[in-house]
Amino acid sequence: MKVTETKLEGCFILEPKVFEDKRGYFFESFNQNGFNKLVSKTSVFVQDNESYSTKGVLRGLHYQIGEHAQAKLVRVVQGSVLDVAVDLRKNSKTFGEHISVELSNDNKKQLFVPRGFAHGFIVLSDTAIFSYKCDNYYHKESEEGILYNDPTLNIDWQLHSNEFIVSEKDMLLPNFEDAKLW
């Protein structure tokens, strides 16, 4: 597996070795021992989630705070998305900065988003199946978020805003300046 560190400390892009032939392909999508050695010795995943969405669906920016914070390992099973991670760690050199990575079933890239980050994605293909592992259980009372079109973050979601499909809940999230942070 190839591991590439991003400009955000602790946030990594993982690219598995894919074996292809006329029958199709095979790859190991996760191995705890390899993950511990290459990426994070502290993250042990306890919950897997999956979502299905259509083009333009924007989910995020979400995170959990306190003892219920989550690190995530995300990937796309079908389709393609623009995946975004925002550094919310106040003592970080990259506090308030973000990265965007296209994840797809073609490139098979994964993104490791450590605790202390907000996370979101927008579907670029007609449909997408998005899968992610979490190192802590979902805890509704610890759930927080930041408005996807926050002017401070100025995220380029790669689609025109008239294509966005955003939940009512996500439309009500606070701006970065007003959000509960780490």
N, C-alpha and C positions, 0 to 999 in steps of 0.2 A: 504494500500500500504506500502511495506517495502522500506525504503530509506537507502542506504549505502553510506557513504562518502568515496571517494577514497583518495589516497595519495596526489592528486592535489586539493588544497583548492577550494571549490565552484563547483567541478565536482562530480556528484552523479550518482549512479546506482539505478534505480527504478524498483521494482518488484511488479506488480499488483496482487491483489487477484483474482485468477482464479476459477470460478465455473464450474465444469465438471460433466457430467452425460452421459448416453447412447446416448443422442441427439447430444452431442458435448460439446462446452464450451462457456462461456461468461465472459468478463472482461471489466472493465472501463479503457480504454487506456489513457484518460486524463480528468482531472477535474480541472479547473482554481483555484477554492477556495482551494482544497486540495493541489494543487501544490504550491500556495502562502504560505500556512501554513507550508508545509514540506520542500520545496526546495528553492524557490526564490520569494520574494515579488516584485521584480523589473521587472521580465520577463513576458510580456504579448505577446502572440504569434499572429502574423499578417499575416503569410504566411506559407502554407504547401507545401512541395515538395515530389515527389516520383520518384524513379528510378528503372528500371529493368536492371539487369546485369547477365552475365553468369560467370561461375567459372573462377577465376583468374583476373577478372576485378578489378583494383585498382584505386580508385578515391581519389585524394588528393595529398598532404595535403593542404587544402584550408582554407581561412579566409578572412574577410573584416576588413579594418582598419578605424580609425577615427569615425566620427558620424554615419557611416553606419555599424559599427561592429555588429555582430549577435551572440546571444546565440541560441543554438539548443537543441531540445529534439528529439533524434533519436531512431528508432526502426526498426525491421525487420518484415514484414508482411508474407513473405514466404521465406524459405531457411535459410541460416546462413552466417554471415559475421564476420570478425575480425574488430572491430571498434577501432580507435586510436584517442586520444586527446593529444595535445602537449601544454604545458603551455608556452605562449609567453610573459607573463607579466614580464617585466624587474625587478620590485620590489618584485616579488614573491619569497618565499623560495624555490619553486620548478621550477623556471625558467629553461626552456630547458629540463625538464623531461616530460615523457609521460606515459600514461597508455594504455593498450589494454584490450578490453572486447569482449568476443564472445556474439553476439546478434543473436537470432534465433526465428523462429516462435514457436519452442518448449519451450524455456525458457521464452519467452515474456519479457525479460529484456529490459529496456530502459536506455539510457545514456543522462544525462543533461550535455551539454558542454557550459560553460559560455562564455561571451565575453572575448576576450584576448587569445583565444586558436585557434590553427590550428586543423583541423579535416580531417580524411580520413578513408577509409575502403577498405577491399579486400573481395571478395566473395569466401567463402569456399565451398559452395554447388554447385550443377550443375547450378542452377539459384537462383536469390534472388530478392525480391521486398523490397526496402529500403524506409522508410518514415521518414520525419523529419519536425518538426515545427521550425520556425524561429521567433525571436522577433524583427526583422527589415527586411525591404524589400531588395531584391537583388539590388546592385548598382555596375554595371560593373567597373566603374572607381575606386572603393575602393577595388576591388578584388586583393588578393595577395595569395602567396603560397610558399611552401617549397618542394624541391625535395624529393620524397618518400624514396629514398635510401641514404639519407644524412648520411655521416659517423659519424658526431657528435651525431645525434639522435640514430643511430644504432637500428632501429626498426626491430623486428622479425615479419615478415608478415605471418609466418607459412606455406607458400607455397614456393616451389623452384622458383627462379627468372625466370627460363625458362617458368613458367606457368603464369607469370604476363602479363596482357593486360592493357597497360597504354596509355592514349591519348597523341598525339603529344604535345598538350599544357602542360600537366603535366610533360612530359619529359624535358621541357625547363625551369621549375621552378628553382629558385636559391637554393643554399645550405643554411642551417640554418645561417651560418656566414654572408652571403650576403643578407639575406631576410630583407624586411622592417618589423620591429616589432613594438609592442605597445610602 
